[in-house]
Amino acid sequence: MSITVNGLDDLKKLADADLGTSEWIEVTQDRIDTFADATDDHQWIHTDPERAAQGPFGAPIAHGYLTLSLFIPLFTQLLDVRGVTTKVNYGLNKVRFPAPVKAGSRIRLVARLTSVEDVPGGVQITVDGTIEVDGGTKPAAVVQSLSRFYV
């Protein structure tokens, strides 16, 4: 379920709030292959299902950066900021990939908005996120993301 805020003042009121949990999305082999084509990273552990089945993970796995890139579509399920003109990714303070995402797995995001700080023309938010793998014991990614919203 998405939280909707109208403007920066409402966003500031969410500082230190749990944003909830996104829906599950499937990370298909087709998505992995498309990412490999876009980034020119065709390492066999991602794109060769037969060889990957014999490899260390027993199946092809998503690129770590593919998992990271899915943070945004998962995050937009949790928070909708209206009344701003521009929304930008500002960067990352921390990213770790504790567990692989096997092709065909489902992932979701659990997030907390840890801070909202004024910046010229807008605000910067810090979000602590954990990307979970359905049935997994470790997260696929642990992320501290920075975004800016301008009026």
N, C-alpha and C positions, 0 to 999 in steps of 0.2 A: 504494500500500500504506500502510495506516494504522499509525502508531506509537501504542501504547496505554501509558499510564502509570497507576499506581495511587497517587494521593495527591500531595500537594505536594512531598514529599521526592524522589520519582521525577521529578516535573516539573522541579525545580531542577537535576537532573543533566543535563537536556537543554539547558541554557543554551549558546548558541553552536553549536547543532547544525543541520545541514540537515534539513528535514522532508520533503524530496522533492518530487514532482510529482503533482498530482491527475490524475484522469481528465478527458478532454475533455467539455464540455457545449455543446450547441448553443444559440445565442441566436436564437430564431425571431422572425419578425415578430409572431406572436401574443403572445409574451412581452413584446416591446417595446410593443405596443398595450395589454396589460394593465397594464404599468408606467405608461404614459401616463395610463390611466384612474385608477390609484391616486394619482398625483401631480398630476393635472390639467395635465400638460405635453404638449400635443398639437402641438408644433412640427412643421412639415411634414417636416423632415429625418429625423424619427423615424417618422411615422405616415402619410405619403402616398407610397407606393411609386412611383407614376408621376412625381410632381413630383421626388421625391428622386433618381430615376434621371437626371434632367437637372441635378441640383445638384452641388456641389463634390466629393462622395464617390462619385457614380455609382450610389448605392443608398441605401436607408434605413439609418440607423445607430442603434445602441442609445444611450440616454441614458448619459452618463458615470456618473451615480449608479446606474443599473441595473447597469452593469459592476461598480461598487464594491460594490453590495449582494450580488453573487454571490460576493464574497470569502468570506463565511461558509460557504455550502454547499460551496464548494471546499476551504476550510480544514478543515472537519470530516472530509473524506476523508483528511486528513494526520495529524491528531492527535486522539486520544480520551483525555480526562482523566477518570478514574474516581476515586471516593472523595472527591468534593467535593459540596457541597450546591447551590452556585450558580455559574453561569458567566455573565459579563456582558461585553458590549463596553464598553470604558471610553473609547475615543476613537481619534483618529488624529493622528499627528504630521506626516504628510506624505502627500499624494495628488497624483499627476500622471496625465494621460491623454494619453500621447504619440501614440497612433494610435486611429482609430475602429474600432468593431466593427460591421461590416456585417451586416444581417439575414441569417441563415442561416449565419453564421460559427460556428466552434467556438473556445472559450477553455478555458484551464486555468491552474492556479496553481502556481508554483514558490515555495517558502517556506523561510525560515530563522528559527529562534527565536534572536533576538540577545541577549535578556536575560530573567532571571527575578529579580524583586525582591520582598522581603517588603513587605506592606502590612497594616494592622490586620485580622486575621481571615483572611488569605489571602496570595496572591501576585499580582503583576501581571507579565504577560509582554509583551514587545515582539517583534513578528514583522515581518520585512521580506519583502514579497511582490511578485512580478511576475506579472501576469496576461497570458499570451501569447495571441496570435491564431494559429490554425493557418495556416501558410503566410505569416505576416506577418514583416516585417523589424524592426518596432518593437513594444514591448509596448503592450497596450491600457491598462494601468494599472500604476503603481508605487506601492505602498502601504506605509506603516509603521503598523501597527495595534497598539493596546493592548487587552488583555483582562485581566479579573480572575477569579480562581477562589477561592472561599471554602469553608471547611470548616464 
